Structure formats: C-alpha cells, structure tokens
Amino acid sequence: MPEYEEITRSLPFASIRTADWSKAVAPFWDIVIDSAFTPSAIWGLLTSGWTTIQAALSLGLMSRGYQSGLIRFGLICAVK
C-alpha cells in the first residue's frame, strides 16, 4: 500500500485516503472454498475447463496468503 499511495500522491489528486481492508476481506476466501464443495459446484468446475480448475486450486493459496499477511487488500480513495 505505501508504494501505491506514493504513486497516487504524485498524481493530480486531492483528498487522498487509504485503508487496509485485509482483515475484512480475508474470510471471503474461506467462504468461497466452503461453497466449492457442493455437488453442483464440483460438477460445474469439472465441466468448465482446465483454466477454471487451476483458478479453483489457487483458492487455498489465497486464504493462506491473507492469513500470513503476504496478500493484502487495500483501498485508495481520491478526488480528481
């Protein structure tokens, strides 16, 4: 976030505010993982193709990334 805030401040923006929403967003990944274990979700995944299967396999990594602090969800608000 600090790097993105610095970039934003170098542009013609006013009223710049930032927030780290990582703690609020992190539980989303566990909910998505839980929802993937229904028969219809598994069938949909198997019929959707390899690219979608690869994306689904990364869900656990996203969850671990948030838990470890490696992945963060930041918000920047500004007025142009």
N, C-alpha and C positions, 0 to 999 in steps of 0.2 A: 503493500500500500504506500509506503513512503515514496517510492520511485514514481508511482502513478500520480500521487499528489504533487510531487515536484514538477512533473510534466504539465499537469493541469495549471499550476501556478505560473508556468512560463507562457501560457496562452492568454488571450484577452478574455478572461472570465472574472466574474466578481462573485462575492458571497459563496466562496468555496467551502464546502463542508464534507468531511469524510466520516465513515463509520465502518467498523468491523462487525459484520453480521455472522461471522463464522459459527458462533455458538448456537445461533438461532437456526441456521441452515443445516448444520451437521446432522440432526436427527432425520432429515428428509431422506438421506441415503439408506438408512436402516428401514424406513417405511417402504421405500421402493423395493429393496431386497425382499422384505417380507411379502410384498404383493406379487412378486415374481414366482412364488411357489403355489400358485393355484393351477388347476388343470388347464384352464383356458389360457393363462399366461404362458405356461410351458408350451402348449400347442402353438400359440402364436409365435413364440420365439423360434421354435423348430421350423416353422414354415416361412419365417421372414428372411432367412438367408444368413450367410456367414458374417457379414459386416455387423448385423444387429446382434448376433450371438457374441461376437467379440466385444461389443459395447456392453452387453449384459455381464460378461465375465469381468469387466473392469469395475463393476459396482462395489465390490468388496474393497478394492483398492481406494476408491473414492472415500468410502467410510473410514478406512484406516488413515488416509491422508488427513482428513479433518480431525480425527482423534489425536494424531501426532502433531498437528499444527503445520504440517507441510503444505496443506491446501487451505486457503482462506477465501472467504467471500467478503469482498469489500464493496463499499458504495461511495461514489463521489457525486455530489450534487453541486451545481454551479449555475450561475446566470450568465448568459452570453450578452 
